[in-house]
Amino acid sequence: PQGIGSPSVYHAVIVIFLEFFAWGLLTAPTLVVLHETFPKHTFLMNGLIQGVKGLLSFLSAPLIGALSDVWGRKSFLLLTVFFTCAPIPLMKISPWWYFAVISVSGVFAVTFSVVFAYVADITQEHERSMAYGLVSATFAASLVTSPAIGAYLGRAYGDSLVVVLATAIALLDICFILVAVPESLPEKMRPASWGAPISWEQADPFASLKKVGQDSIVLLICITVFLSYLPEAGQYSSFFLYLRQIMKFSPESVAAFIAVLGILSIIAQTIVLSLLMRSIGNKNTILLGLGFQILQLAWYGFGSEPWMMWAAGAVAAMSSITFPAVSALVSRTADADQQGVVQGMITGIRGLCNGLGPALYGFIFYIFHVELKELPITGTDLGTNTSPQHHFEQNSIIPGPPFLFGACSVLLALLVALFIPEHTNLSLRSSSWRKHCGGHSHPHSTQAPGEAKEPLLQDTNV
């Protein structure tokens, strides 16, 4: 096979790191360009742009996952990374085109689903949670230093240099996939020719959601992902600016906060996740992560002192174990040749949250008159108030209303996750999943563990 060496998790890790490092560099410049392009209600416009991108990602993720199951992962890694990074050079050429292409790039902005399917192809089931944790930790690692580096270079040499550097790193990522990444999906798992049909029903996001409804475990997992990731996506879009304006963090403190949070997340998603999966199991790890997320969001919501933000940040790092644990659970429910479909479905739901979350947070801040309009570099306050202290007078009881809304959403996710069964018969799950994907009508009925063998004997696929 083309590429360097045999397929490994490290190939996937490098692809993810380079893509998100390039985007991390643009954190500060994007906020500046966003404000210059849309001077009024900047974060509502940001929510709208991200909303269109998220909706397109939701619509396309199952299709790309299904196509990668047929045609292999490498070509789709190349496609998703290329289109996700395509807007970067447009930032300085034409801001309007930059935001337009960001919105449209949502069609292919599903690198995570292809990467998780790639990892599922090459790992044994007992290794998978550790591998997913490594991929998620790499995402955190790419954001440890890149926003601070981007802000420093922008201040010292101008934003144009930052855009050129980010473009160069994106091109390096594309070259790495072309030259170094080997195909992970064995030939025997794929149809003989490129003309082989895929099930369009299985690639339709709404059909796949109906299919999910037939399988109660996957349905519970999807609802959990939606309710827990919605506040996380909104928080990610506005939190660092919230620290800067409302909590009066200096730019250096914000960069340090990102770095410390990233380092703690890496430790949580590798060492801590591995220990928890072995000691308390997959489901309890998810529940623990959701518990940490509720605590963190409530602390952000009521916190009015900088030390509270730092303490809640440490808790936030622990809550980052949730998604890799969920991905590992999802991979157990699907057969080997369906990994792309199910990971595409989960990534699609996250894409939907990436659209709804920022818009929701911007809207709630807007309702509570917490205007997130300050530019992080210049520090000018363009709201009606003259200083951040006035925001505290308005919102002294609840400094961060959206974070409390997020805590309530995650509490619902925790209640839903309680109903996910502790132990799943993997063969039964695989065969029933294949039935659903094959388009057969199969009303789901819950089987007790002792009854698991009976349906397997009747299953024509087996």
C-alpha positions in Angstrom: 0.0 0.0 0.0 1.1 3.6 -0.6 2.4 5.5 2.4 5.1 5.1 5.0 5.0 2.0 7.1 1.8 0.1 8.0 -1.3 2.0 9.1 -1.0 3.2 12.7 -2.7 5.5 15.2 0.2 7.9 14.8 -0.7 8.6 11.2 -4.1 9.7 12.4 -2.7 11.7 15.3 -0.3 13.8 13.0 -3.2 14.5 10.6 -5.4 15.9 13.4 -2.6 17.8 15.0 -1.5 19.7 11.9 -5.1 20.6 10.9 -6.1 22.0 14.2 -2.8 23.6 14.9 -3.2 25.6 11.7 -6.7 26.7 12.8 -5.5 27.4 16.4 -3.0 30.0 15.0 -6.0 31.9 13.6 -7.9 32.2 16.9 -7.1 35.9 17.6 -6.9 37.1 13.9 -10.3 35.5 13.2 -12.0 37.4 16.1 -10.5 40.7 14.7 -11.6 40.0 11.1 -15.0 38.9 12.3 -15.4 42.1 14.2 -14.2 44.3 11.4 -16.5 42.5 8.9 -19.6 42.5 11.2 -19.2 45.4 13.6 -22.7 45.0 15.1 -23.7 41.8 17.0 -20.4 40.1 16.2 -21.0 36.9 18.1 -24.5 36.5 16.7 -23.0 36.6 13.2 -20.4 34.2 14.4 -23.1 31.9 15.6 -24.9 32.1 12.2 -21.7 31.3 10.2 -20.9 28.4 12.5 -24.6 27.3 12.4 -24.6 27.0 8.6 -21.3 25.1 8.8 -22.6 22.8 11.5 -25.8 22.0 9.7 -23.9 21.1 6.5 -21.5 19.0 8.5 -24.5 17.2 10.1 -26.0 16.5 6.6 -22.8 15.3 5.0 -21.1 13.3 7.8 -23.0 10.0 7.3 -22.5 10.2 3.5 -18.8 10.7 3.8 -18.5 8.0 6.5 -20.5 5.5 4.3 -18.4 6.4 1.2 -15.2 5.9 3.2 -16.5 2.4 4.1 -16.6 1.6 0.4 -13.7 3.5 -1.1 -11.2 3.6 1.8 -10.2 6.2 4.3 -7.1 7.8 2.7 -8.9 9.6 -0.1 -11.5 11.0 2.3 -8.9 12.1 4.8 -7.4 14.1 1.9 -10.7 15.5 0.9 -11.9 16.6 4.4 -8.5 18.2 5.4 -8.3 20.1 2.1 -11.8 21.6 2.3 -11.6 22.3 6.0 -8.4 24.2 5.5 -9.4 25.8 2.2 -10.7 29.1 3.8 -7.4 29.9 5.6 -5.6 31.8 2.8 -8.8 33.8 2.0 -8.8 35.6 5.4 -6.5 38.3 4.1 -7.6 38.2 0.4 -11.3 38.7 1.1 -13.0 38.5 4.5 -16.4 38.1 3.0 -15.3 35.1 0.9 -13.4 33.8 3.9 -16.6 33.5 6.0 -18.7 32.3 3.0 -16.2 29.5 2.3 -16.0 28.6 6.1 -19.8 28.1 6.0 -19.7 26.0 2.8 -16.7 24.0 4.0 -19.0 22.4 6.6 -19.9 19.9 3.9 -16.4 18.3 4.3 -15.5 19.5 7.8 -15.8 15.9 9.2 -12.2 14.9 9.6 -12.9 13.4 13.0 -15.4 10.8 11.7 -12.9 9.6 9.1 -10.0 9.6 11.6 -12.0 7.6 14.1 -13.0 5.1 11.4 -9.3 4.9 10.4 -8.4 4.2 14.0 -11.2 1.6 14.4 -9.8 -0.2 11.3 -6.4 -0.7 12.8 -7.0 -1.3 16.5 -8.4 -4.2 18.5 -11.4 -3.4 20.6 -9.6 -3.4 23.9 -7.1 -0.8 22.5 -9.7 1.4 21.0 -10.6 3.7 23.9 -6.9 4.4 24.5 -6.5 5.2 20.8 -9.5 7.5 20.7 -8.2 9.2 23.9 -4.8 9.8 22.1 -6.6 11.4 19.1 -8.7 13.6 21.4 -5.6 14.5 23.4 -3.8 15.4 20.2 -6.6 17.8 19.4 -6.2 19.4 22.8 -2.4 19.5 22.3 -2.7 21.3 19.0 -4.6 24.1 20.9 -2.1 24.3 23.8 0.3 26.6 22.1 -1.2 27.6 18.7 -3.5 30.4 19.9 -0.7 32.0 22.0 1.8 31.6 19.1 -0.7 33.2 16.7 -1.5 36.1 19.0 2.3 36.8 19.6 3.2 36.6 15.9 0.2 38.8 15.0 1.2 41.4 17.5 4.9 41.3 16.5 4.7 40.9 12.8 1.1 41.4 11.7 -1.7 39.0 11.0 -0.6 38.4 7.4 2.4 36.3 8.6 0.0 34.2 10.8 -2.2 33.5 7.8 0.8 32.5 5.7 2.1 30.2 8.4 -1.3 28.6 9.0 -1.7 28.1 5.2 1.8 26.5 5.1 0.9 24.1 7.9 -2.4 23.1 6.2 -0.4 22.4 3.0 2.1 20.3 5.0 -0.9 18.3 6.4 -2.2 17.6 2.9 1.3 16.5 1.6 1.7 14.3 4.7 -1.6 12.5 3.8 -0.6 12.2 0.1 2.9 10.8 0.8 3.0 9.2 4.2 -0.5 8.0 5.2 -1.2 4.3 4.2 -4.8 3.1 3.6 -6.3 1.4 6.7 -9.3 -0.3 5.2 -8.3 -3.8 4.0 -9.1 -4.5 0.3 -11.3 -7.5 1.3 -13.6 -5.2 3.2 -14.3 -3.1 0.1 -16.2 -3.8 -3.1 -14.2 -5.0 -6.1 -14.7 -1.8 -8.1 -15.3 1.9 -7.6 -18.6 1.5 -9.3 -20.0 -0.5 -6.4 -23.1 1.1 -5.1 -23.5 2.3 -1.5 -26.8 2.3 0.3 -28.0 5.9 -0.2 -30.5 5.3 2.7 -27.6 4.7 5.0 -25.9 7.9 3.8 -29.0 10.1 4.4 -28.6 11.8 7.8 -32.3 11.7 8.6 -32.6 8.0 7.5 -29.6 7.2 9.7 -31.3 9.0 12.6 -34.4 6.9 12.0 -32.2 3.9 11.9 -30.6 5.0 15.2 -34.1 5.1 16.6 -34.4 1.4 15.9 -31.4 0.6 18.0 -32.1 1.9 21.6 -28.4 1.8 22.7 -27.2 3.9 19.8 -30.2 6.3 20.3 -29.3 6.8 23.9 -25.6 7.4 23.0 -26.6 10.0 20.3 -28.9 11.9 22.7 -26.2 11.9 25.3 -23.7 13.3 22.8 -26.1 16.0 21.6 -27.0 17.2 25.1 -23.4 17.2 26.4 -21.7 18.6 23.3 -24.2 21.5 22.7 -23.0 23.5 25.7 -19.3 22.5 25.0 -19.5 23.9 21.4 -21.1 27.1 22.6 -18.5 27.5 25.4 -15.6 26.9 23.0 -16.8 29.7 20.7 -17.1 32.4 23.4 -15.3 31.4 26.5 -11.8 32.9 25.9 -13.4 36.3 25.0 -15.6 35.9 28.1 -12.4 35.5 30.2 -10.9 38.5 28.5 -13.8 40.9 28.8 -15.9 39.9 31.9 -13.2 38.3 34.0 -10.6 40.9 33.0 -7.9 38.3 32.1 -4.9 39.8 30.3 -4.0 38.3 26.9 -1.1 36.6 28.5 -3.3 35.0 31.2 -5.8 33.8 28.5 -2.9 32.2 26.6 -1.6 30.6 29.8 -5.1 29.4 30.6 -5.4 27.7 27.2 -2.0 26.0 27.6 -2.7 24.7 31.2 -6.1 23.5 30.2 -4.7 21.7 27.1 -1.9 20.0 29.1 -4.4 18.8 31.8 -6.7 17.6 29.0 -3.9 15.6 27.5 -3.2 13.9 30.8 -6.9 13.2 31.4 -7.5 11.8 27.9 -4.5 9.4 27.9 -3.4 8.3 31.4 -6.6 9.0 33.4 -8.9 7.7 30.7 -7.0 4.4 30.3 -7.0 3.8 34.1 -10.8 4.6 34.4 -11.8 2.4 31.4 -9.9 -0.5 33.0 -11.1 0.1 36.6 -14.7 1.3 36.4 -15.7 0.4 32.8 -16.9 2.3 29.7 -20.3 3.5 30.9 -19.1 4.7 34.3 -16.3 6.6 32.7 -18.9 8.5 30.5 -21.0 9.2 33.6 -18.0 10.5 35.6 -17.0 12.8 32.7 -20.5 14.2 32.5 -20.5 14.8 36.2 -17.2 16.8 35.9 -18.8 18.8 33.0 -21.8 19.8 35.1 -19.6 20.9 38.0 -17.3 22.9 35.6 -20.2 24.7 33.8 -21.9 25.6 37.1 -18.6 27.0 38.4 -18.1 29.0 35.3 -21.7 30.3 35.5 -21.6 31.5 39.2 -17.8 32.2 39.3 -16.9 35.9 39.6 -13.2 35.7 40.5 -10.3 34.7 38.3 -9.2 31.9 40.7 -12.6 30.3 40.2 -12.0 30.2 36.5 -8.7 28.5 37.0 -10.2 25.9 39.3 -13.2 25.2 37.0 -10.6 24.9 34.1 -9.0 22.0 35.9 -12.4 20.3 36.3 -13.1 21.0 32.6 -9.9 19.1 31.7 -11.3 16.0 33.5 -14.6 16.4 31.7 -12.7 15.9 28.4 -12.7 12.1 28.9 -16.3 11.9 27.9 -16.1 12.0 24.1 -13.3 9.4 23.6 -15.2 7.1 26.1 -18.4 7.6 24.0 -16.5 6.9 20.8 -15.1 3.7 22.2 -18.7 2.6 23.3 -20.0 3.5 19.8 -17.3 1.5 18.1 -18.4 -1.6 20.1 -21.9 -1.3 18.8 -21.0 -1.4 15.1 -19.6 -4.1 12.9 -16.1 -3.7 11.3 -17.5 -2.5 7.9 -19.9 0.0 9.5 -17.4 2.0 11.6 -17.5 4.9 9.1 -21.3 5.1 9.2 -21.6 5.2 13.0 -18.7 7.5 13.6 -20.0 9.7 10.8 -23.4 9.8 12.6 -21.8 10.9 15.9 -19.6 13.5 14.2 -22.7 14.8 12.4 -24.4 15.3 15.7 -21.3 17.1 17.0 -21.4 19.2 13.8 -25.0 20.1 14.5 -24.0 21.2 18.0 -21.1 23.2 16.6 -23.7 25.2 14.7 -26.4 25.5 17.4 -24.0 25.9 20.4 -22.3 29.2 19.4 -25.6 30.7 18.2 -27.3 29.7 21.4 -24.6 31.1 23.6 -24.4 34.4 21.6 -28.2 34.7 21.8 -28.3 34.1 25.6 -25.5 36.6 26.2 -27.4 39.0 24.0 -30.7 38.5 26.0 -28.8 39.1 29.3 -27.1 42.2 27.8 -23.6 40.7 28.1 -22.3 42.1 24.9 -19.2 40.1 23.7 -17.9 42.9 21.4 -14.5 43.6 22.7 -11.5 42.8 20.5 -9.0 40.6 22.4 -6.0 42.4 21.0 -6.9 46.1 21.2 -9.0 45.8 24.3 -11.5 48.5 23.2 -14.9 48.2 24.8 -17.4 48.9 22.0 -20.5 48.1 24.1 -22.8 50.7 25.8 -20.9 50.3 29.1 -17.6 52.0 29.7 -15.9 49.2 31.6 -16.2 45.5 32.4 -17.3 46.4 36.0 -20.6 47.6 34.7 -21.3 44.1 33.4 -20.9 42.8 36.9 -23.4 45.3 38.2 -25.9 44.0 35.7 -25.2 40.3 36.2 -23.8 40.1 39.7 -25.9 37.1 40.7 -25.2 35.1 37.5 -22.1 36.4 35.7 -22.3 33.7 33.0 -26.0 32.8 32.2 -25.2 30.5 29.2 -22.9 28.3 31.3 -25.8 27.6 33.7 -28.0 26.7 30.8 -25.2 24.4 29.6 -25.0 22.7 33.1 -28.8 21.9 32.9 -28.3 20.4 29.4 -25.5 18.2 30.6 -27.5 17.1 33.6 -30.2 15.8 31.2 -27.4 14.0 29.2 -26.3 12.4 32.5 -29.8 11.2 33.2 -30.1 9.7 29.6 -26.6 8.1 29.9 -27.8 6.2 33.0 -30.0 4.1 30.8 -27.2 2.9 28.5 -26.7 -0.8 29.3 -23.5 -1.7 31.2 -22.6 -4.8 29.1 -23.5 -5.2 25.5 -23.4 -8.5 23.6 -21.1 -7.4 20.8 -22.1 -10.1 18.3 -25.8 -9.3 18.8 -25.2 -5.6 18.4 -23.1 -6.1 15.2 -25.7 -8.3 13.5 -28.7 -6.2 14.4 -26.8 -3.1 13.3 -26.0 -4.7 10.0 -29.7 -5.5 9.6 -30.6 -1.9 10.1 -28.0 -0.7 7.7 -29.2 -3.3 5.2 -32.5 -1.6 5.2 -34.4 -4.6 6.7 -37.3 -3.8 9.1 -36.2 -5.0 12.4 -38.2 -3.7 15.4 -35.7 -3.5 18.2 -36.5 -5.6 21.3 -34.4 -5.6 24.4 -32.9 -9.0 25.1 -31.7 -10.1 28.5 -28.0 -11.3 28.5 -29.1 -14.9 28.8 -31.3 -14.6 25.7 -28.6 -13.2 23.5 -27.8 -16.5 21.7 -31.3 -17.1 20.4 -31.6 -14.2 17.9 -28.0 -14.9 16.7 -29.0 -18.4 15.7 -31.9 -17.0 13.7 -29.9 -14.3 12.1 -29.3 -15.1 8.4 -26.3 -12.9 8.2 -24.5 -15.0 10.8 
